[in-house]
Structure formats: C-alpha cells, structure tokens
Amino acid sequence: MPKFAHPFLSKDFTEHQLYAIQVLRRFLMTDTQGVIEKLADASELRQALGLAAVPDLATLIQADARLTRKGFL
C-alpha cells in the first residue's frame, strides 16, 4: 500500500491511517459518522493512530471506496 493515494492529493492523512480507521469502523460495527464521533471523543485513539485531526466525512467515504476498489478492504 502506498503512503499516499496520489502525489497531488492532500497529505493530511496517510493511506495507512485511513485504512486503520476503516478497520476500526468495521470492528465497532458503526457507520462513518459513528467512527468520526468516536475519534473526536477519544484523544488516546487519535494519538495511537497518529492523527493530528479527525478526518471529515467525505475523506473517509472516498478512502473507503478507494481502498475497497484496490482490494485492501
């Protein structure tokens, strides 16, 4: 898995971080908004994932589609 999805896209989150968030979402059996709320509430979780900020809804939806299309999820 490359570090970033594309050389010209934003470098706010790595593909590895977005993948970990998608795995967490599936583990918690919640939707995208639910995992955003969990990340917003749990600073220890953000720190463990190396997140400086919580990704927005569109970022996670696009990452899920991209990672699924590439066969990672």
Secondary structure, DSSP 8 states (H G I E B T S, - for coil): --SSS-TTS--SS-HHHHHHHHHHHHHTT--HHHHHHHHHH-HHHHHHHT-SS---HHHHHHHHHHHHHTT--
